[in-house]
Amino acid sequence: MTWSGPARGLIFLFGLMIAQTSSAQTTAIAPPAPEQAPPAEERALPTSEIPAKTLFGAESRAAKLKSRAIGFYSRGCLAGGEWLPPDGTAWQAMRLSRNRNWAHPNVVKLVKRLATEAKAAGEWPGLLVGDMTQPRGGPMTSGHASHQIGLDADVWLTPMPDRRLTWEEREKISAVSMLKDPLSVNPETFTPGVIAIIKRAASYDEVERIGVNPAIKLGLCRAAGGDKPWLSKIQGWAGHTYHMHIRIKCPPGSDGCRSQGTPDGTSCAAAEKWYADTKAWMESPKTAPKGPKTKRKPKPPLTLQDLPNACRDVLAAAPNGGPTLIAEAIVPPEQKPAAVSAVAASSGPAAFAVPHALEPAVPAAPAAALVVPEPQPALRRAQQ
Ligand SMILES: [Zn+2]
């Protein structure tokens, strides 16, 4: 018996759905009990070149170890991950089939705090939480180079609706872009509430940096009237047009965790320079002769050997958490939910239906606006 247990668990989770509050279907169901998985000593670790994303992606439950972020955001794993319940007083987790609503307990605490405090202050009605981390972290089966050690969380910039979304809605609803073109924010979606929720997230000590599209960073700078201390944590990252990517520092007790340090290049002058340079690049005639196309070799996927040694223990550990950890209201999808309705009436052409890592770099727009500059080196680096 090797990996079939966890893999079965994952497949099982894929089949679950959130009950509609109005649904008569109330049978509570939980994922396989931990004791069904083989004990650690029987779970022989593969030594082959199996991509680490395959191994970590097959884990449906956290490792029963002391909570610890291991390695770097884009090369590591997570011990003792905590599960963010899909529903809270001021949040709802999205894309539940991915089973990525896990993180280091400090991130789970932060998300709950951000959600409840922003709601209490009347700034934001609640968070729609996107990808955090897989139950044991590690490279993901799709999207994201980072999010590996449980210290990253994607939070949509679409306000939470005032009702509970069904499982199917959480799979299909599109988040709404904050941009009206590649260089500027759309005042209809980039509202004072959006500014307030980003500002509040940046104000928490444990937050190391927040990634948003460079045009959103510029929009924040202009709205704030220039540099403010909270803005220094906010970096322009390519993509990230509809969500903010919150990254926290290494938590105390996470031996082997490597923080990124203070973000640089985050002044409002740098944001204005990005705007001027990108605009000039977009408007300049492209006269340079095209050289022969050199195909960049795709990097081979990370294997277990590429990750910190402690990640082997994380994979080998027994699963944590009993059925009580999982929401009792998760029921099998026997009853098809009603047709999906959009969160925002404005989710038109600028809305994305795909995970951010797969989204086009800019929203659909007239051909002239589709000339997208290569991300600046600093931006590319910042995404790692
Ligand atoms: Zn992200």
Residues whose N, C-alpha, C, O or C-beta is under 5 A from the ligand:
A	BS01	ZN	D154 H245
